Amino acid sequence: MNIRTVSVIGIGTIGCGIALLCAKSEQDVIIYDKSDATLDKGYKNMQLNLNSLRDEGKLKDKENEDILNRIKPVHTIIEAVKNTNLVIECIDENIELKQKIFEVLDDLCPENVILATCTSGLLPTTIAKNTTHPERIVVAHFWNPPHLIPLIEIVPGEKTSEETIDITVDWVRSIGREPISMKKECIGFIGNRLQHALLREALYIVEQGYAEAEEVDKAIEFGFGRRLPATGPICTADLAGLDVIYSVSSYLSKDLCNSLEPSKLIKTKVENNELGAKNGQGFYNWTQEALKKKKMEREEVLAYFLEKDKEKL
């Protein structure tokens, strides 16, 4: 199937990013959110994003106008899915809400329409629980910020068809992103499982008093994090020598954190309303200036690698 029209349900940060990626790739995009205020805010944010690209010389006025003209806000879910080829859901990470929206989408959309969810780790089989056509339901997990991170995780449910996977993979490639297809579903998929395993050990090191949080972050930033854009952990092990990795694992694995509960350190922070950048205090003190500086630094690094990725994708 040639995806010509995409419906984005939920216009937060991720939804806006997906809508822009599709529109830039000359696909028509229908956007919908349960709140008109959120819908209007998302549309204005997309306008601001495009204007910034134009002002930076990355888009011409005509390109800016063409992209925006391909995006159509609508105020009912029936309008949102009318004449669409693929729906991508980007609402809150709440299983009951997702089950309800997919039950509605499954009822409204013809059987040949792909129904994708951008969940960060919920199982597609569970999301599709109340649907009649679970074979066309799939995860397409975009990473934040979607305009700078090319990875999209494609995850099948127990009844997802091969055709659904193939069409979704082709769609992801058509918008200039890199799909990775899982053989079967698991909570958290690949990326978040790896990310949280690393975070668990990082927090454990701080909890045990081995090092301060800033030093742990530096170990990644100035250490093995520098290798990761070129070699993932399994490739790195191959390059180092599996005999060496096995030898280190034989004494180190038993000393690593194996807690099945969330970090006590994070629990205490949350209880003290120290939520990180969202309210100014977490492990770091996030002044507006500090937050702006860190976001700009992150964007510069991600933009650099995205440009390098164009040689591979």
WOTAGI-V65461 format. One record per pair of residues at least 4 apart in sequence whose C-alpha atoms are under 8 Angstrom apart, sorted by the first residue. I is the first residue (numbers start at 1). J is the second residue. D is the distance in Angstrom with one decimal. If there is no record, write none. Layout:
I,J,D
I,J,D
This chain:
1,167,6.4
3,27,7.5
3,85,5.7
3,86,6.9
3,171,6.5
4,27,5.2
4,28,6.3
4,84,7.8
4,85,6.6
5,27,5.7
5,28,4.7
5,29,5.8
5,30,7.6
5,83,7.6
5,84,5.1
5,85,5.5
5,86,6.8
6,22,7.5
6,27,7.0
6,28,6.3
6,29,4.9
6,30,6.3
6,84,5.8
6,85,6.0
6,86,5.0
6,87,5.8
6,88,7.4
7,29,5.7
7,30,4.6
7,31,5.9
7,32,7.7
7,80,6.1
7,81,6.2
7,84,6.4
7,85,8.0
7,86,6.3
7,87,4.6
7,88,6.2
8,15,6.3
8,18,7.7
8,19,6.6
8,29,7.2
8,30,6.2
8,31,4.9
8,32,6.4
8,80,7.9
8,87,6.0
8,88,5.1
8,89,6.0
8,90,7.2
9,15,7.2
9,31,6.1
9,32,5.1
9,33,6.0
9,80,7.8
9,87,7.3
9,88,6.2
9,89,4.7
9,90,5.8
9,91,6.9
10,15,5.8
10,31,7.5
10,32,6.0
10,33,4.8
10,34,7.5
10,89,6.4
10,90,4.8
10,91,4.9
11,15,4.5
11,16,5.3
11,31,7.0
11,32,6.8
11,33,6.0
11,38,7.0
11,39,6.2
11,42,5.6
11,90,7.1
11,91,7.9
12,16,6.0
12,38,7.7
12,42,6.4
12,90,7.6
12,91,7.9
13,17,6.3
13,42,7.9
13,145,7.8
14,18,6.2
14,90,6.9
14,142,7.4
14,143,7.9
14,144,6.6
14,145,7.1
14,146,6.4
15,19,6.1
15,89,8.0
15,90,5.7
16,20,6.3
16,42,6.2
16,43,7.6
16,45,7.8
16,46,6.4
17,21,6.2
17,46,8.0
17,145,7.4
17,146,5.5
17,147,5.9
18,22,6.2
18,146,6.7
18,147,7.8
19,23,6.1
19,29,6.3
19,31,7.5
19,71,7.4
20,24,5.9
20,46,7.1
20,67,7.5
21,25,6.3
21,147,7.0
21,175,6.1
22,26,6.6
22,27,5.4
22,28,7.3
22,29,6.9
22,175,5.8
23,27,5.0
23,28,6.0
23,29,6.3
23,67,5.3
23,68,7.5
23,70,5.8
23,71,6.7
24,67,5.7
24,175,7.8
25,174,7.1
25,175,5.4
25,176,7.9
26,67,7.4
26,70,7.5
27,70,7.1
28,70,4.9
28,71,6.3
29,70,6.0
29,71,4.7
29,72,6.2
30,71,5.9
30,72,4.8
30,73,5.9
30,74,7.0
30,80,5.9
30,81,7.9
31,39,7.7
31,71,7.1
31,72,6.1
31,73,4.8
31,74,6.3
31,80,6.6
32,39,6.4
32,73,6.1
32,74,5.6
32,75,6.3
32,76,7.1
32,77,6.8
32,80,6.1
33,38,6.6
33,39,5.4
33,75,7.4
34,38,7.8
34,39,7.8
34,75,7.8
34,76,7.9
35,39,6.2
36,40,6.0
36,75,6.9
37,41,6.1
38,42,6.0
39,43,6.2
39,73,7.2
40,44,6.2
41,45,6.1
42,46,6.3
43,47,6.4
43,73,7.5
44,48,6.2
45,49,6.1
46,50,6.2
47,51,6.1
47,68,7.3
48,52,6.1
49,53,6.4
50,54,6.2
50,59,7.8
50,64,6.1
51,55,6.1
51,64,7.3
52,56,6.1
53,57,6.3
53,58,5.1
53,59,5.7
54,58,5.5
54,59,4.4
54,60,5.9
54,61,6.7
54,64,6.9
55,59,7.8
59,63,6.0
59,64,6.2
60,64,6.2
61,65,6.2
62,66,6.1
63,67,6.1
64,68,6.4
65,69,6.1
66,70,6.5
67,71,7.0
74,79,6.3
74,80,6.1
75,79,7.2
75,80,7.7
76,80,6.3
77,81,6.4
78,82,6.3
78,108,7.2
80,84,8.0
81,87,7.2
81,105,7.9
81,108,7.5
81,109,6.7
82,109,7.7
84,113,7.1
85,112,7.7
85,113,5.1
85,114,6.6
86,113,5.5
86,114,4.7
86,115,6.1
86,116,7.4
87,113,7.4
87,114,6.2
87,115,5.0
87,116,5.9
88,115,6.3
88,116,4.7
88,117,5.5
88,118,6.7
88,140,7.8
89,115,7.8
89,116,6.2
89,117,4.7
89,118,5.9
90,117,6.6
90,118,5.4
90,119,7.1
91,98,7.4
92,97,7.6
92,98,7.9
93,98,7.7
93,119,6.5
93,120,7.6
93,122,7.9
94,98,6.2
95,99,6.0
95,122,7.4
95,126,7.9
95,127,6.6
96,100,6.2
97,101,6.2
98,102,6.1
98,127,6.1
99,103,6.1
99,126,7.6
99,127,4.9
99,128,6.4
99,129,6.8
99,130,6.6
100,104,6.4
100,130,7.8
101,105,6.1
102,106,5.8
102,115,7.8
102,127,7.2
102,128,6.7
102,130,7.8
102,131,6.9
103,107,6.3
103,128,7.5
103,130,5.7
103,131,5.1
104,108,6.2
105,109,5.8
105,115,7.6
106,110,7.9
106,111,8.0
106,115,7.8
106,131,6.0
106,132,6.8
106,133,6.8
107,131,7.9
107,132,7.9
109,113,6.3
111,133,7.2
111,136,7.6
112,136,7.6
113,136,7.3
114,136,5.3
114,137,6.4
114,138,7.8
114,164,6.7
114,168,7.8
115,136,6.0
115,137,4.9
115,138,6.5
116,137,5.7
116,138,4.9
116,139,5.3
116,140,6.0
117,124,7.8
117,137,7.8
117,138,6.4
117,139,4.8
117,140,5.8
117,141,7.1
118,139,5.9
118,140,5.2
118,141,4.4
118,142,6.3
119,139,6.8
119,140,7.7
119,141,6.0
120,141,6.1
120,188,6.5
120,189,7.9
120,192,7.4
121,186,7.9
121,187,5.2
121,188,3.7
121,189,5.9
121,192,7.2
122,126,7.6
122,127,7.5
122,187,5.7
122,188,6.7
123,127,6.4
123,157,7.1
123,185,6.5
123,186,6.6
123,187,5.9
124,128,6.0
124,137,7.1
124,138,6.2
124,139,6.3
124,155,7.5
124,156,6.7
124,157,4.9
124,185,7.4
125,129,6.2
125,134,7.7
125,157,4.5
125,158,5.9
125,159,7.4
128,134,5.6
128,137,6.8
129,134,7.8
133,137,7.6
134,157,7.9
134,159,5.9
134,160,6.2
135,159,5.0
135,160,3.9
135,161,5.0
135,164,7.3
136,160,5.9
136,161,6.6
136,164,5.6
137,156,7.6
137,157,7.3
137,160,6.0
137,164,7.5
138,154,7.1
138,155,6.0
138,156,5.2
138,157,6.5
138,160,6.5
138,164,7.3
138,165,7.2
139,153,7.2
139,154,5.4
139,155,4.8
139,156,6.5
140,152,6.1
140,153,5.6
140,154,4.8
140,155,6.8
140,168,7.7
141,152,5.3
141,153,4.9
141,154,6.6
142,146,6.1
142,151,6.6
142,152,4.8
142,153,6.9
143,149,6.2
143,150,7.7
143,151,6.5
143,152,6.7
144,148,7.8
144,149,6.8
145,149,6.1
146,150,7.0
148,299,7.5
148,302,5.8
148,303,6.0
148,306,6.3
149,302,6.9
149,306,7.0
150,176,7.6
150,177,4.7
150,178,5.4
150,306,7.2
151,177,6.3
151,178,5.1
151,179,6.1
151,180,7.3
152,172,7.4
152,177,6.9
152,178,6.0
152,179,4.8
152,180,6.3
153,179,5.9
153,180,5.1
153,181,6.2
153,182,7.5
153,189,7.6
153,190,7.8
154,165,7.3
154,168,7.6
154,169,7.3
154,179,6.5
154,180,5.9
154,181,4.7
154,182,6.2
155,181,6.2
155,182,5.3
155,183,7.5
155,184,6.7
155,185,5.9
155,189,7.5
156,160,5.3
156,161,7.9
156,165,7.1
156,182,7.1
156,183,7.4
156,184,6.0
156,185,6.0
157,184,7.0
157,185,6.1
158,184,7.5
158,185,7.7
160,164,6.7
160,165,7.5
161,165,6.6
162,166,6.1
163,167,6.1
164,168,6.1
165,169,6.1
166,170,6.2
167,171,6.1
168,172,6.2
169,173,6.4
169,179,6.0
169,181,7.8
170,174,6.1
171,175,6.6
172,176,6.7
172,177,5.5
172,178,6.8
172,179,6.2
173,177,5.2
173,178,6.2
173,179,6.9
176,313,7.4
177,313,7.4
178,313,6.7
182,189,7.9
185,189,6.8
187,193,7.9
188,192,5.1
188,193,5.3
189,193,6.3
190,194,6.3
191,195,6.0
192,196,5.8
193,197,6.1
194,198,6.3
195,199,6.2
196,200,5.9
197,201,6.5
198,202,6.1
199,203,6.1
200,204,6.1
200,257,7.1
200,263,7.0
201,205,6.2
201,256,6.9
201,257,5.8
202,206,6.7
202,213,7.9
202,216,6.4
203,207,6.1
203,213,7.8
203,263,6.9
203,265,7.2
204,208,6.0
204,257,6.4
204,263,7.5
205,209,6.5
205,210,5.4
205,211,6.3
205,216,7.8
206,210,6.0
206,211,5.5
206,212,5.7
206,213,6.0
206,216,7.8
207,265,6.6
211,215,6.3
211,216,6.7
212,216,6.5
213,217,6.3
213,283,7.0
214,218,6.3
215,219,6.3
216,220,6.9
217,221,6.2
218,222,5.6
218,223,7.4
219,223,5.1
219,224,7.3
219,225,7.9
220,224,5.7
220,225,4.7
220,226,7.6
221,225,5.3
221,226,6.7
222,226,6.4
223,227,7.8
224,228,6.7
225,229,7.7
227,231,5.8
227,232,7.7
228,232,5.2
228,233,7.4
229,305,7.9
231,235,5.6
231,236,5.6
232,236,6.0
233,237,6.2
234,238,6.4
235,239,6.3
236,240,6.1
237,241,6.0
237,242,5.9
237,245,6.4
238,242,5.8
240,244,6.9
240,245,7.2
241,245,6.5
242,246,5.9
243,247,6.2
244,248,6.3
245,249,6.0
246,250,6.2
247,251,7.3
248,252,6.0
249,253,5.2
250,254,7.7
251,255,7.5
252,256,6.6
262,266,7.4
262,267,7.2
263,267,6.2
264,268,6.1
265,269,6.4
266,270,6.2
267,271,6.2
268,272,6.2
269,273,6.3
269,274,5.0
269,275,6.8
269,282,6.9
270,274,5.5
270,275,5.8
274,279,7.2
274,280,7.7
274,281,5.1
274,282,4.8
275,279,6.1
275,280,7.6
275,281,6.2
275,282,5.3
276,280,5.9
276,281,4.8
276,282,3.7
276,283,6.8
276,284,7.1
276,285,7.9
276,286,7.2
277,281,6.3
277,282,6.9
277,286,5.6
277,291,7.0
279,286,7.9
280,285,6.1
280,286,4.4
280,287,6.1
280,288,8.0
281,285,4.9
281,286,5.7
282,286,7.7
286,290,5.7
286,291,5.6
287,291,6.1
288,292,6.1
289,293,6.1
290,294,6.2
291,295,6.1
292,296,6.1
293,297,6.2
294,298,6.1
295,299,6.1
296,300,6.1
297,301,6.4
298,302,6.1
299,303,5.8
300,304,6.2
301,305,6.5
302,306,6.0
303,307,6.2
304,308,6.5
305,309,6.0
306,310,6.6
307,311,7.8
308,312,7.7
309,313,6.1
